[in-house]
Amino acid sequence: MKNLLLSCVLLLTIVALPVASQGQMVNRRHVQQTWKTDTANHVVPLHEFRILLKRDAIRPIDTPRFVPVKKAAGTYFGNEPVCVVLSGEKTKAYPLSVLLFHEIVNDEFDHVPVSVTYCPLCNSVRVFNRNIQTEDGNIVLDFGTTGMLRKSNLVMWDRQSETWWQQFTGIGVVGKYTGMELHVIPSMILSFKDYKTCFPKGDILFVEKKPEGPPYGMNPYRKYDSLYRKPRLFFEKIDKRLPPMERVVHVSTNDMDRIYPYPLLKKYSIVNDDPGGKNIVIFYREGMQSILDEKDIRKGRDIGNAVVFVPVVDGRKLSFIYENGHFKDNETGSEWCISGKCVAGKLKGKQLAVYPYTIDFAFALFAFYPDVEIYSKQTPGLF
């Protein structure tokens, strides 16, 4: 009887452990997690996962509420960053000050199910289409936070199959949908002030006061983006080509990946380029504050802002210059704002399409894209 009781205790202990905890995953905090995930199906080593919290301890927003941007002026301040998604005449904005505490917003935009995601440790914002095509047909996923990191980056899970997804790349890395890649929806980061000015009919995510913990508008990662700071929970070798917390714009094509460091963008304000034969233009200007600097994000330093566009209007390719504080195209002399909207001149009212891009910390970008090319204005053929 004693042996039977001992066997039952051992069996219960095994069941309570996470499926993938058989000495493979790092769980120094002894966090109890239970998954239905098929961890035998994976494309990355399981020992790279760090278990830190219970799943959804950082709670995603599943029923987002929006208000017209004009009604949010008392909630958000002028230079705070928001993630903006465009679809025709419709626009939505998701403040990073809110994403800082939820990391995922499951939403629907223009009849398309989307997830707006943010990993503060990597400064990575990604907007994904939640539709995937499988052998069983079209499936709409809902995402949550696993409580795990890999290479300091958020690992998401879907509630339909409990597959684990890397937020930085949008790739399923463990479970049923391993190897599948989520479709990225182009988005841009703007200041609240620029969003309100350029898209006055747009909507913005609105949330009530947090019931517990630091309030929205406060930064739990004070001084995290100091240029040479060591990244949190990053155990790989740091690539020294750039300071670890340097912000870089990342553009990917079928043939290559290229990054544009913020100091270079700050120096020139405009970059016309063609990575992998794809024509792009990058606008940069000051006027956006870091939410990862001071405890009160209103006091964060100005880090500037960059947005990447397709420089084509009505089938006509444009080239751009920065003149007297304004973005202008050489072909018509029209004036454009940081959102890619033409505000004066022959093309007034036209909107440049956003080219898919990200703004990440250099250490994370190098970790996931080690062969990435660094843009330099002095490099022959790059400018």
N, C-alpha and C positions, 0 to 999 in steps of 0.2 A: 504493500500500500504506500509505504514511504517512497519507494522508487517510482511508482506511478504518479504520485503527487509531484515529485521532482521533475519528471518528464513533462507534465502538464505546464509547470512553471516555465521550463525552458522553451516549450512550444509557444506559449503566450509571449515570451520575451522576443522570440524571433519574429512573430507576426507583427509586433509593435514597432519593430525597427523598419526604417525605410528599405525598400526593395534593393536599392543600390548601395547599401551601407556596409556591405561585406568587405570591409577593409579597403575600399577603393576611394570613397569620397572623404574629403576633409571635413570633420565635424567636431572641432575642438570645443565648441560650446555645448555639445551633447544635446542638440536640438532634436526633438522627436518629430519626424515626418513620416507619413505613410502615403505611398503612391501606388497606383495601378500601372504606372509607366513600365513599358517593356525596356528595361535598362540594358538588356543584351543587345538591343538595336541602337547603336550609337556611332557617330562619326568623329567624335573627339574623345580623348582619354577621360575617364570618369574621375581620376584623381585631380583634375584641374578644377573641379567644382568645390566651392567653399559653402558649406551650410551655415547660415548665420541666424536665420529667423524661421518661424513657422510660415508656411505658405500663406500668402495674402495678409501677413502681418502688416505689410504696407498695402493698404486697401485701395484697389482701383475704383474709379468712378464708373458705375454701370448705368446710371440714369442721369446723364448730365442735363443741366438746366442752362438756358442761354437767355441773355437780354440784349436789346439793341445797344451797340457800343456807346451811343450818346448817353445812356443811362448808367454807365459804369465808371464815369469820371471820378466819382467819389470813392470808388473801390480800388482802382488801379491808378498808379501814378505815371506821369508822362514818359519817362525813359526806361520803364521796365519792359523786358522782352516778352513777346507773345509769339506762339507758333500759329501761323496763318495758313489756312487751306482755302484754295479758290476752286470754284466750279461754275463756269459761266459767269452769271451776275451774282451768284451767291458766295458769301465769304463767312468763315467762322474763325475765331481766334481762341487760343488756349493759353492762358498765362503760365509762364514757367514757374511763377511763385506758387501756383496751385499744383502743378505737376511735380514740383519738388517734394511734395508730401504724399502723392498718390502714384506717380510714375506711369500710370496707364489710365486712359479714358476710353472706354468702349462706347462708340457713338455710331450714328448713321448720318451720312452727309449726302444730300442729293440722291437719296435712295441707294447709296452704297454704304455697306457696313465698314467702319474704319476703327482702328485703334491708334490713338495718339499717344506716343510713349516717350519717356525721358529718363535717362540714367544720369543723375547728377555727378557721379564719380568719374564718368567719361565725358560729360557735357554733351551727350549724344541724344538728339531729338530725331525720332523716326515716326512717320505716319504710314501705317500698313492697311491694305485692303484685307478685311477679315474673311473674304471668300477664298476658298481653295478648291481646286478641281482634283478629285480623287477617283479611284476605281468605282467607288460607290456613288459617284456623282458630285454635284456641288454641295459643299458644306460651309456653313458660316460658323466661325470660331469666336469664342469669347476668351479674352486673355486676363490672366492674373499674374501676380509676382510669386515666384517659387520660394523666395527667402534665400536664394542662392546667388552667388556671383561666379563668374568665370572671367579671368583676366580683368577683374575689377568691374565687369560689366553685368548689367541686369540680365538674369535668365528668366524668361517668361514661361508660363504654361497655359495650355488651352484646356478649357473645362470639358470639351467634347471627347478628347482622346488622352489627355494628360501628357501629351508630348511636351518636351522642353524646347524652347526656342531662344536663340541668342538674339538679344535686342539689337546689338550693333550691326548684325548682318541680315537679320530676318530669316535665318536658316534654322530649320528643325534639327536639333543636334542629338537628342535622345528620345526614343519612343517610336510610336506608330508612324509618324510623319517625318521621321529622320530623313534628311537630305532635301526635303521640300523647301522652297524659298517663297516667302511672302512677297506679294507685289507691293512695291513702294509707291505711295502717292506723293507727288511733288508738293512741297510746302516751303514756306520761307519764314524766317525770324525777322520780326519788325518790332520797333518800340510801340508801346501802346499809343503814344502820341501820333506816330506815323500811320498806324493802322486806322485810328480814328479820323485822321485828315484825308487819307487816300481812299478809305472805304467807309464813308459815313453811314451807309445803309447796312453795314455788316453787323453780325452778332458776335457776342463774346461769352465764354463760359462764366457762369456766376455760381458761387458757392457760399453757403452760410458760414458762420464762424465755426472753427474747428472745436469739437466738444472736449478734446483733450490734447495735451502736448503743445508745442510752440504754435502760435497763431500764424495764419497765412501772412506773408510779408516779412517773416523772420527766417533767418538762414541758419540751419543747424550745422552747416559745414564751414564755419567762419575761417576766412583766409585760405580756403582750400585751393583756390586757383592762383596762388602765388607762383610765379613763373617756374622756380626750381624746386617746388615742394615735391616730396615723395608721394606718389599716388597711394591712396588707401587700398589695402587688401589686393595689392598687385604684387605678385611674387615672381614674376618673370623678369628677365634682364631688361633694363630700360635702354631703349635705343637713344643714343646720344647725338643723333644728327640735329635735333632741335631740343630746346628745353622741354621737359616732360609736360608742363601745363601750358605750353604755347597753343593758342587756338589756331586751327588750320581749317581751310575750306577744302573739302574733298569732292572731287568730281570723278565719276567712273564712266568709262565707255566700254564697248565690247572688247577693245584691244588693250586698254591700259587704265591705270589709276594715277591721278595726279593731285597733288595738294599745293595750296597757296597759303603760305604763312601770313598771319595777320600783320606783322611789321612791314612786309612788302606791300600788302594791300593798303595799309595806312599811308605809306610813302607815295603811292601812285594814284590812289582813289579809283582808278579804272584799269582793268586788265582785259584786253581783247585777245582771245586765244582759241586754239583749235585742237584740244587733246583728242587723239585718236581720230582726227578728221572731223570732229564735231565742233561747230562754231559756237562759242559762248562769249558772254561778256560778264564781268564781275563788277558790281558797284560796291564801293565802300565809303562810309562816312562815319564820323563820330556822332554820339548822341544816344548811346544805349549803355545802361549800367549793368554791371555784373551782379547776379543774385547769389554768387558763391564767394563774395568778398567779405563785407561787413555783416555783423549779426542782423542789423536792420538793413534790408536790401535797398531802402531809399538812400542809404549812405554809401552804397557800393561805388567803386570807381568806374569811370567811363571806359568801356572796352571797345567801343565802336561796333559797327555792324556791316556785314557783307551779305549780298544776295547775288545769285547766279541766274542769268537769263539766256534764252535763245534770242540772238539779235536779228530777228526776222519779223517784219510787219507786212502783211498782205503779200507774202512771197518775195519781198524785197529784203536783201541782207543789208544791215546797217553796221557801221563802225562808230565807236563812241570816244569822246574826249571829256576831260574834266576841266571846265573853264570858269573862272571867277565864282567858284563855289557851286557850280551847277553841272549836272550830267547832260551832255548834248550829243546828238548824232551828227556826223560829218555831212551826211547826205542832204538833210533838210534844215539843220540848225535848230531843230525842235528841242525843247527842254523836258527832261524826265526826272521823276523823283525816285527815291530809293526802293519803292515798291514796284518799279518797272512801268508805272503809268506815265503817259505823256501829259504834262500839265500846261504846256504852252507851245505854240508854233503850228506848223502845217499838220502834224500828226496828233494834235491834242485829242485826248480821250482814248487813244490806243493803249493797249496793255501788252507788254512783252510776256511771253510764256515763261514760267519758271522752269529752269533746267534742274533736274534732280541733283541735289547737293546736300552735304552735311557740314556742320561746324563742330569739330571734336577737339579734344585734347590730343596733342601729338603722341603721347605715350600710348594711348589706346589705339589710335589710328595705325601706328607702326606695329602694334601687337597683332592686329587683325589683317593688316595689309603690309607685310614686311618688305615687299618689292615695290612699294609705291614710289613714284617719281616726284621729286620736289621741284616745283617751278622756280626758276630764277630768271630775272629779266636779262641777266648777263649770259644766259645759256643760249648758244646759237640755235636759231630756228624756233625758239619758244615764244618769241614776242616780235 
